[in-house]
Amino acid sequence: TQGCASCKKSKTTCPFTICFRFIKIIFMEVILKKDVENLGFIDDIVKVKPGYGRNYLIPNQLAVFATDSERKILSENLKQREQKNKKIISDLESIKKKIESIELKIRCKVGEDKQLFGSVNAASIASQLGKEGIDIDKKYIIIKGVNIIKNTGSFSAIIRLHRELSANLSFEVIAE
């Protein structure tokens, strides 16, 4: 017999022996070996679709299958790393205070109506912070509200220093 009960009720022909309308999407669990944007941090156990896990995460060495042996290894590593993380976070607290106390002013060429020639993005904020003595990678900077600033004014950004610690940066874009 072909089709399913719902296809027979609606009087449509279903070409499959099992109707795919009601099959649940199956997920697989993987352990992340690197930070993956919009998915998780290193050593997180996350659920992903099988194709994403097998075709992208695992071949690019971003993750491994979450087998029992891998979970045991992960738990041992997390216990050892817990003390190190506390020390790292206490060191990053001073950097957070320094970032939040900075009054950052980014100078840009401006045309009519306060429109910038070019734009201000996370890379330009990272370079300005580098001049202040704070080295932050641009991928850890998120500008609130927009990704690219094209006007002058006051803005704020979130800087992720650690998976458990982030700092708020207020900055101003002014005309040269």
Secondary structure, 3 states (H helix, E strand, C coil): CCCCHHHHHCCCCCCCCCCCCCCCCCCEEEEECCCECCCECCCCEEEECHHHHHHHHCCCCCEEECCHHHHHHHHHHHHHHHHHHHHHHHHHHHHHHHHHHCCEEEEECECHHHEEEEEECHHHHHHHHHHCCCCCCHHHEEECCCCCEEECEEEEEEEEEECCEEEEEEEEEEEC
